[in-house]
Amino acid sequence: MAVFRSGLLVLTTPLASLAPRLAPILTSAARLVNHTLYVHLQPGMSLGAPAQPQSSLVQATFEVLDFITHLYAGADVHRHLDVRVLLTNIGAKSAFLPPLSGSVQNLAHPPEVVLTDFQTLDGSQYNPVKQQLERYATSCYSCCPQLASVLLYPDYGPGELPAESLDVPLPSTIRPASPVARSPKQPVRGYHRGAVGGTFDRLHNAHKVLLSVACILAQEQLVVGVADKDLLKSKLLPELLQPYAERVEHLSEFLVDIKPSLTFDIIPLLDPYGPAGSDPSLEFLVVSEETYRGGMAVNRFRLENDLEELALYQIQLLKDQSHKENEEDKVSSSSFRHRMLGKLLRPPYKRPELPTQLYVIGLTGISGSGKSSVAQRLKGLGAYVIDSDQLGHRAYAPGGPAYQPVVEAFGTDILHKDGIINRKVLGSRVFGNKKQLKILTDIMWPVIARLAREEMEHAMAEGKHVCVIDAAMLLEAGWQDMVHEVWTVVIPETEAIRRIVERDGLSEAAAQSRLQSQMSGQQLVDQSHVVLSTLWEPHVTQRQVEKAWCEFALICRVKGSLVSPDVSTERL
């Protein structure tokens, strides 16, 4: 059967009976849809009746909220799918609940196929039922003109029970901050305005639960705070965070898709309180288990400023059943960023001017990042490593190509008695003096680049097909023009300072000053094809390097390159 880019899954089974069947239903849907899967809840609807079914309001109870959480948790195993539970027909208990308009809702990715869990008695793709399904879908949402329809008959496995015996209560995942015990059938209260906040990097299913609950509670406006600037500094691998504008774009599309009747105010979150701490019109705040204490702090702050407390709704974290070493056991953006290490993030540069027999990787990173240790790991995998620092030493040496120009530019007082350039004296002359530093780099960088090209010739003479240029100043010097890929090693600045102090005997201030004279990790990553990190144990770094090497080897084979690194691609 054809695979569709976008689809609409209409679920008609009562929720308590549907929950145990959800995993195979999602698996069946994931075989047919490969990008965006919208989900429409209409429990109890029959597609077999003669009359055309109409969309009706689903009362938002805690059972509904728990089911939505359960659905997103189950969908996390299908990571290629962008699942979106539509909330237009789900309403919280409120005197100001707007009626269903009956108009067709536009979706960002119009479904190409409509799927359902509704089944005919004989298990067939019964045409009248499919026609009812298609008419129902197009009466609710904007769909592609040639809409296909499929009745799903998932494989529930041996020992399938009758629907009535599958009515198992869902575990409680939403907890309102109230002494009153909640029950599954208890209606959820609606509010005029509320708030939710987060980083929302690479919008994932745990984010979607948080946002969906907030959208159900809010009836008029939802304020969404998106962490930015100082609030990002403590994040793991902040260099790999999506830019603020990109996060807002994805967030906005998702929110408008699931509940277009709401007004969304998406703003940068620059301090821990944000608008939740100061806006008197807000009535509730949705938080996770991790941020519940932050929600309590917001309420204390409001009370101190004579504002009413917000009703807090705490959402249980989603467990990541497939997390690996050094990844969190919850569904999180940090784990997503960790998985990006060693992956090719953008297409390699085409370098027809470079020798066709040689593939060149430029390896860079801030001081203390562990770049040289990564270079040695690549050498162990078969790469020819060119150390730009060693080339610099050769260039400075008496008789070297940069020796005389440097002495002429800076004077003989930079020399030791034996005529060797005193690099400490030279460094003190140029450090902090941009004009003097430019004079030196204008001499050195072209010389080192020429020596690197000579080393490439040596690499080919030795029969090597992969060459790594290890250079802290790779991008500043413009040497990306002579590599196919830029690989950057990142490390938190605090860890880099600690390593520099320990390795070079510098003060913390001197180490920090050295880092400030270089491009930041973020600037390097923005121009990189592969990102690595030495933050964890050595075997974790080795695994990242091998992952990058294997992915690179696969690309070379697909393109028919002569390059053939001697590493298995089983880890891809």
C-alpha positions in Angstrom: 0.0 0.0 0.0 1.1 3.6 -0.7 2.8 5.6 1.9 1.4 9.1 2.5 3.2 12.2 3.8 0.3 13.3 6.0 -2.7 11.6 7.4 -5.7 12.0 9.7 -6.5 9.2 12.2 -10.1 9.3 13.4 -10.5 7.3 16.7 -14.1 6.2 17.4 -13.6 3.5 20.1 -14.5 4.6 23.7 -11.3 5.8 25.4 -11.1 3.1 28.2 -11.4 0.4 25.5 -9.1 2.2 23.1 -6.2 2.7 25.4 -5.0 -0.9 25.5 -5.3 -1.1 21.7 -3.5 2.2 21.0 0.0 0.8 20.4 -0.9 -1.5 17.5 -3.2 1.2 16.0 -0.3 3.7 16.0 2.0 1.0 14.5 -0.5 0.4 11.7 -0.8 4.1 11.0 3.0 4.6 11.1 3.3 2.1 8.2 1.0 4.3 6.0 2.1 7.8 7.1 5.7 9.0 7.2 5.6 12.6 8.3 2.5 14.2 10.0 -0.2 12.2 11.6 -3.2 14.2 12.9 -5.4 12.5 15.5 -9.1 13.3 15.9 -10.9 11.9 18.9 -14.6 11.1 18.5 -15.3 8.2 20.9 -18.6 6.4 20.3 -19.1 7.6 16.7 -20.4 5.0 14.2 -19.4 5.1 10.6 -21.8 2.3 9.7 -25.1 4.2 10.3 -27.0 5.5 7.3 -26.9 9.1 8.4 -23.7 11.1 7.9 -22.0 11.4 11.3 -21.3 14.9 12.6 -18.5 16.2 14.7 -19.7 16.6 18.3 -18.1 18.1 21.4 -16.0 15.8 23.6 -16.2 16.9 27.2 -12.6 17.4 28.5 -12.3 15.2 31.5 -9.2 14.0 33.3 -9.7 10.7 31.4 -9.4 12.6 28.1 -6.2 14.4 29.3 -4.7 11.1 30.5 -5.5 9.5 27.2 -3.9 12.3 25.2 -0.8 11.9 27.4 -0.9 8.1 26.8 -1.2 8.6 23.1 1.8 10.9 22.8 3.8 8.5 25.0 2.9 5.6 22.8 3.7 7.6 19.7 7.3 8.3 20.9 8.5 5.0 19.5 7.6 6.3 16.0 10.0 9.1 15.9 9.7 9.8 12.2 6.1 10.8 12.9 5.0 14.3 13.9 1.8 13.4 15.8 -0.7 16.1 16.6 -3.9 15.5 18.6 -6.5 18.0 17.3 -8.4 19.7 20.1 -11.1 21.7 18.2 -13.9 19.4 19.4 -12.5 18.9 22.9 -13.8 21.4 25.5 -13.2 22.1 29.2 -16.1 22.8 31.6 -16.8 26.5 31.3 -19.7 28.9 31.0 -17.9 30.6 28.1 -17.1 27.5 26.0 -17.5 28.5 22.3 -19.8 26.3 20.3 -18.5 24.2 17.4 -18.6 26.4 14.4 -19.2 23.7 11.8 -16.6 25.4 9.5 -13.7 23.4 8.0 -10.4 23.8 9.9 -7.3 24.4 7.8 -4.3 22.3 8.7 -0.7 23.1 8.0 -0.2 19.7 6.3 -3.5 18.7 4.6 -4.1 15.0 5.1 -3.6 12.8 2.0 -5.2 9.8 3.7 -7.8 9.4 6.5 -7.5 6.3 8.8 -9.8 5.0 11.5 -10.0 2.3 14.1 -13.7 1.7 13.2 -14.1 -1.8 12.0 -16.8 -3.5 9.9 -18.2 -6.8 11.1 -16.7 -8.8 8.3 -13.3 -7.0 8.5 -13.5 -5.6 5.0 -12.6 -2.2 3.5 -16.4 -1.6 3.1 -16.9 1.2 0.6 -19.9 2.9 2.1 -18.0 3.1 5.5 -15.0 4.6 3.7 -17.2 7.1 2.0 -18.7 8.1 5.3 -15.2 8.5 6.7 -14.0 10.6 3.8 -17.1 12.9 4.0 -16.6 13.2 7.8 -12.9 14.1 7.4 -13.5 16.7 4.7 -16.4 18.2 6.7 -14.0 18.9 9.6 -10.6 19.6 8.1 -8.9 20.8 4.9 -7.8 17.6 3.2 -6.0 16.9 -0.1 -8.4 16.7 -3.1 -7.6 13.0 -3.8 -8.2 11.9 -0.2 -7.6 8.2 0.3 -9.2 6.2 3.2 -8.2 3.1 5.1 -9.9 1.1 7.8 -7.2 -0.1 10.1 -7.2 -3.7 11.2 -4.2 -3.8 13.5 -2.6 -7.1 14.7 -3.5 -7.1 18.3 -1.7 -10.4 18.9 -2.9 -13.6 20.3 -5.6 -13.7 23.0 -7.4 -10.5 22.0 -10.1 -9.8 24.5 -13.6 -8.4 23.8 -13.7 -4.6 23.9 -15.8 -4.6 27.1 -13.2 -6.5 29.0 -10.5 -4.1 28.1 -11.9 -1.1 30.0 -8.8 -0.5 32.1 -8.5 2.9 33.8 -5.5 4.9 32.5 -2.8 5.9 35.0 -3.2 9.5 36.3 -0.8 11.8 34.5 -2.3 15.3 35.2 -2.4 16.6 38.7 -4.1 19.9 39.6 -2.7 21.7 42.6 -5.8 21.1 44.7 -6.6 19.1 47.9 -9.7 17.7 46.0 -9.0 14.2 44.7 -9.5 14.1 40.9 -11.4 11.3 39.2 -11.2 10.1 35.6 -14.7 11.3 34.7 -14.3 14.7 36.5 -14.7 17.5 34.0 -11.6 19.8 33.6 -12.2 23.4 34.5 -11.8 26.0 31.8 -10.1 29.4 32.2 -10.0 32.6 30.2 -6.2 33.0 30.1 -3.3 30.9 31.2 0.4 30.3 30.6 3.0 27.6 29.9 6.7 27.9 29.4 9.7 25.9 28.2 12.7 25.8 25.8 10.7 23.9 23.2 13.8 22.8 21.3 13.0 20.3 18.6 9.4 20.1 19.6 8.8 16.6 20.9 5.9 14.6 22.4 6.5 15.6 26.0 6.3 19.3 24.9 3.1 18.4 23.0 1.4 17.0 26.2 2.3 20.1 28.1 1.0 22.4 25.3 -2.2 20.3 24.7 -3.2 20.4 28.4 -2.7 24.2 28.4 -4.7 24.6 25.2 -7.6 22.6 26.7 -7.6 24.6 29.9 -7.4 28.0 28.1 -10.6 29.2 26.4 -9.5 32.6 25.1 -5.7 33.2 25.3 -2.6 31.2 26.0 0.7 32.9 26.8 3.7 30.7 25.9 7.1 31.7 27.2 10.0 30.4 25.2 13.4 30.3 27.0 16.1 32.5 25.4 19.5 34.1 26.1 20.6 33.6 29.8 18.1 30.9 30.4 19.8 28.7 27.8 23.3 28.9 29.2 22.8 26.0 31.6 21.3 23.7 28.9 23.3 20.6 27.8 25.0 21.2 24.4 23.5 24.7 24.0 25.3 25.2 20.7 22.9 22.6 19.2 19.8 24.4 20.3 17.5 25.6 17.5 17.6 29.4 17.1 14.8 31.2 19.0 13.0 32.1 15.8 13.0 28.5 14.5 11.6 27.2 17.8 8.9 29.8 17.7 8.0 29.0 14.1 7.5 25.2 14.9 5.7 26.0 18.1 3.3 28.4 16.5 2.4 26.0 13.7 1.7 23.2 16.2 -0.5 25.4 18.4 -2.5 26.9 15.5 -3.0 23.4 14.1 -4.4 21.8 17.3 -6.6 24.7 18.5 -7.0 27.6 16.1 -9.8 29.2 18.2 -7.2 30.3 20.8 -5.2 33.5 20.7 -1.5 32.7 21.3 1.0 35.1 22.7 4.4 33.6 22.2 7.1 35.7 23.9 10.8 35.2 24.9 11.3 34.0 28.4 14.3 35.9 29.8 13.9 35.2 33.6 12.6 32.4 35.7 9.2 34.1 36.4 8.4 35.5 33.0 4.8 36.9 32.4 3.4 34.3 34.8 5.0 36.3 37.7 3.6 39.7 36.7 0.5 39.4 34.5 -2.7 39.9 36.7 -5.0 38.5 33.9 -3.5 35.0 34.0 -5.4 32.3 35.9 -3.4 29.1 35.5 0.1 27.8 34.8 0.9 24.3 33.3 4.2 22.8 34.6 6.0 19.5 34.5 7.2 17.4 37.4 10.6 19.1 37.0 9.3 22.6 36.9 6.7 22.3 39.6 8.9 24.0 42.2 9.4 26.8 39.7 5.6 27.1 39.5 5.4 27.3 43.3 8.1 30.1 43.2 6.0 32.0 40.6 3.1 31.9 43.0 5.2 33.1 45.9 6.4 35.9 43.8 2.9 36.9 42.8 1.7 36.9 46.4 4.6 39.2 47.3 3.4 41.5 44.6 -0.2 41.4 45.7 -1.3 39.2 42.8 -3.5 36.1 43.0 -1.9 32.7 42.9 -2.2 30.8 39.6 -3.9 27.4 39.5 -1.0 24.9 38.9 -1.4 21.9 36.7 1.5 19.4 37.0 2.2 17.1 34.1 4.0 13.8 34.5 7.2 13.3 32.6 7.1 10.9 29.6 9.6 8.1 30.0 12.0 7.5 27.1 12.0 3.7 26.7 14.9 3.7 24.3 17.3 6.1 26.0 21.0 5.2 25.9 24.0 5.9 28.1 24.4 9.5 29.1 20.9 10.3 27.9 18.0 11.2 30.3 15.4 8.5 31.0 12.6 11.0 30.1 11.7 12.3 26.7 13.8 15.4 26.4 15.4 17.8 24.0 18.8 17.2 25.8 18.7 13.6 24.6 17.8 14.7 21.1 20.8 17.1 21.0 23.0 14.3 22.4 22.0 12.1 19.5 23.0 14.7 17.1 26.7 14.3 18.1 28.6 12.5 15.4 25.8 13.0 12.8 26.2 14.8 9.5 24.2 18.0 10.0 24.5 19.5 6.5 25.7 18.4 3.1 29.5 18.4 2.6 31.2 21.1 0.6 32.0 20.3 -3.1 35.7 21.0 -3.5 36.6 20.2 -7.2 39.9 22.0 -6.7 41.0 19.4 -4.1 42.6 16.1 -5.2 39.8 13.7 -6.1 41.6 10.8 -4.3 41.5 12.7 -0.9 38.7 13.6 1.4 39.6 16.5 3.8 38.0 17.1 7.2 38.8 20.3 9.1 38.8 19.7 12.8 38.4 22.6 15.1 37.1 23.7 18.6 37.8 26.2 21.4 40.9 25.9 23.5 40.5 23.0 26.0 37.8 21.3 24.0 39.7 18.1 23.5 40.2 18.6 19.8 43.6 17.1 19.7 42.4 13.9 21.5 39.7 13.6 18.8 42.4 14.0 16.1 44.3 11.1 17.6 41.1 9.0 17.6 40.6 9.7 13.9 44.2 8.8 13.3 43.6 5.5 15.0 40.7 4.9 12.5 43.0 5.5 9.5 43.0 9.2 8.9 46.2 11.2 8.0 46.3 14.0 10.6 47.8 17.4 9.8 48.6 19.3 13.0 48.5 23.1 12.2 50.4 23.9 15.4 53.3 21.7 14.3 53.1 23.4 10.9 53.3 26.8 12.7 56.4 25.6 14.6 58.0 24.6 11.3 57.2 28.0 9.8 58.7 29.9 12.7 61.9 27.9 12.8 65.1 29.5 11.5 65.0 29.0 7.7 61.3 28.3 7.8 59.0 30.2 5.3 57.7 32.5 8.0 60.8 33.2 10.0 62.3 36.1 8.1 58.9 37.9 7.5 58.1 37.7 11.2 61.5 39.0 12.3 61.3 41.8 9.8 57.8 42.7 11.0 58.4 42.5 14.8 62.2 43.1 15.2 65.1 41.1 16.4 64.2 41.6 20.1 61.7 38.7 19.7 64.6 36.3 19.2 66.3 34.0 21.7 70.1 34.3 21.8 70.4 31.3 19.5 68.2 33.1 16.9 65.0 31.1 17.5 61.8 33.1 17.8 60.7 33.5 21.4 57.0 32.7 21.0 56.1 34.0 24.5 57.6 37.4 23.7 55.9 37.5 20.3 52.7 36.5 21.9 52.9 39.3 24.5 53.5 41.7 21.6 50.4 40.7 19.7 48.0 39.7 22.4 45.3 42.3 22.9 46.6 44.3 20.0 44.3 43.7 17.0 46.6 45.6 14.6 49.7 43.6 15.6 47.8 40.3 15.6 46.6 40.9 12.1 50.1 41.6 10.9 51.2 38.2 12.3 48.2 36.2 11.0 48.6 37.8 7.6 52.1 36.3 7.5 51.4 33.0 9.2 48.0 31.8 7.9 48.9 31.7 4.2 52.2 29.9 5.0 50.5 27.3 7.2 47.8 26.8 4.5 50.6 26.1 1.9 52.3 23.7 4.2 49.0 21.9 4.8 48.5 21.4 1.1 52.0 19.9 0.9 51.1 17.6 3.7 48.0 16.5 1.7 50.4 15.4 -1.1 52.4 13.4 1.4 49.1 11.8 2.6 48.2 10.7 -0.9 51.8 9.4 -1.4 51.3 7.2 1.6 48.1 5.8 0.1 45.8 7.7 2.5 42.3 8.7 1.4 41.2 10.7 4.4 43.0 13.7 5.7 42.2 15.7 8.9 43.5 19.2 9.4 43.6 19.8 13.2 43.4 23.6 13.5 41.9 25.8 16.4 41.8 28.8 14.0 40.4 26.8 11.0 37.5 29.1 10.4 39.1 32.4 11.4 41.9 31.6 8.9 39.4 30.8 6.1 40.8 27.3 5.8 37.3 25.9 5.4 37.9 26.5 1.7 40.3 23.6 1.6 38.1 21.0 3.4 35.0 19.0 2.5 33.6 19.1 6.0 34.1 21.1 9.2 34.0 19.0 12.4 33.8 20.9 15.7 34.5 19.7 19.2 32.4 21.5 21.9 32.7 21.8 25.6 31.0 24.1 28.2 33.2 27.2 28.8 33.5 26.4 32.5 34.9 23.0 31.7 37.2 24.5 29.0 38.6 27.0 31.6 39.2 24.2 34.1 41.1 22.2 31.6 43.2 25.2 30.4 44.1 26.1 34.0 45.1 22.5 34.7 47.0 21.9 31.4 48.7 25.2 30.9 49.1 26.5 34.5 47.2 29.7 33.7 44.9 31.7 36.0 41.2 31.4 35.4 41.2 35.0 34.2 43.9 34.3 31.7 42.1 31.2 30.5 38.9 33.1 30.1 40.7 35.9 28.2 42.2 33.3 25.8 38.7 31.9 25.1 37.3 35.4 24.5 40.0 35.9 21.8 38.6 32.9 19.8 35.4 32.3 18.0 32.8 30.9 20.4 31.6 27.3 20.3 28.3 28.6 18.9 30.0 30.4 16.1 32.0 27.3 15.2 28.9 25.0 15.3 27.0 27.4 13.0 29.5 26.6 10.3 30.0 22.9 11.0 29.0 19.7 9.4 29.6 17.4 12.4 29.7 18.3 16.1 31.4 16.2 18.8 31.9 16.6 22.5 34.5 15.3 25.0 32.3 16.1 28.0 31.8 12.5 29.0 34.0 9.5 29.5 36.6 8.6 26.8 34.6 5.6 25.5 31.6 7.9 24.9 33.8 10.2 22.8 35.2 7.2 20.9 31.6 6.1 20.1 30.8 9.6 18.8 33.9 9.6 16.6 33.2 6.1 15.2 29.6 7.2 14.5 30.8 10.2 12.5 33.4 8.1 10.8 30.9 5.4 9.9 28.3 7.9 8.5 31.1 9.5 6.5 32.1 6.0 5.2 28.5 5.3 4.1 28.3 8.6 2.2 31.6 7.8 0.5 30.3 4.4 -0.6 27.0 5.8 -1.9 28.8 8.4 -3.9 31.3 5.9 -5.3 34.2 7.7 -3.7 37.7 6.1 -3.5 37.6 6.8 0.2 37.0 3.6 2.2 37.6 4.0 5.9 38.1 0.6 7.5 35.3 0.8 10.1 32.0 -1.1 10.2 28.8 0.8 9.7 26.8 -1.3 12.1 26.3 1.6 14.5 24.5 3.8 12.0 
